[in-house]
Amino acid sequence: MPTTEKAATTSDHLLRSTREIKRVLDALVARRELVTAVLPGSSDLFTAQIIGADERWGFIIVSMAADESTNNALLARANVTFVSRPREWHIEFVAAGPSEVVHNGISAIRLRYPDVLAVLQRRQHYRHEVTSAALLRCVADAGGIMPFDAKIREISFGGISALFYSADITLEPGTVLVGSRIEVPGLDPVTVDLEVRYSEVVTMPDGSRGHASGFRFINPPDDLNTLIDAVDKR
């Protein structure tokens, strides 16, 4: 995606300003980059091009996918998480309110302009060689309204980790998992708020499909250091 040094310094973040989001989306449109979306309940991946983005009117436009049933599945959603992977970059954003329109004489899908956009270098993502022996248990969003079980593979003092969870759960960039409880055998659980940076589909240790998300710690507690030290010694 961005190729200049200045652009690179603003990557690996959640972008919330309209100006920054516009810069990234305009580049995707100019290059007619592909976007994909995993649609819960559908075995097919939605794949199309992003062909328009207008922050003034507040919408983006993507082309129709080749399969009509996949288009119908996307149009039935209240919001959609799109991923684009130009070169070494991973770009992810959520757009709401899909509707069918005619754009420059062709059928297309219009959605509301995203409020948050994640830009990360793909080489910083979790590598997908999943081994169950090293996974830590996490009760994600334990302090929120929808707790769920997850597994942590990577954890660091920098606060970036990889969280594995069911394919039935969708976590959008910027989502905060409140009061998530990380457990290490022999230690008291550590409770921390987690902010999602990106998500992607992975193969779980049992061969099933699941999701992995990168996230950062929000106001990490002091006992997080003890937990990470213990993990390093395992």
Beta strands, then each sheet from edge to edge (+ up, - down):
strand 1: 13-15
strand 2: 34-38
strand 3: 45-54
strand 4: 59-63
strand 5: 79-84
strand 6: 89-96
strand 7: 99-103
strand 8: 106-112
strand 9: 117-121
strand 10: 136-140
strand 11: 148-154
strand 12: 161-166
strand 13: 176-183
strand 14: 190-203
strand 15: 209-218
sheet 1: 1+ 9- 6+ 5-
sheet 2: 2+ 3- 4+ 8- 7+
sheet 3: 10+ 11- 12+ 15- 14+ 13- 10+
end
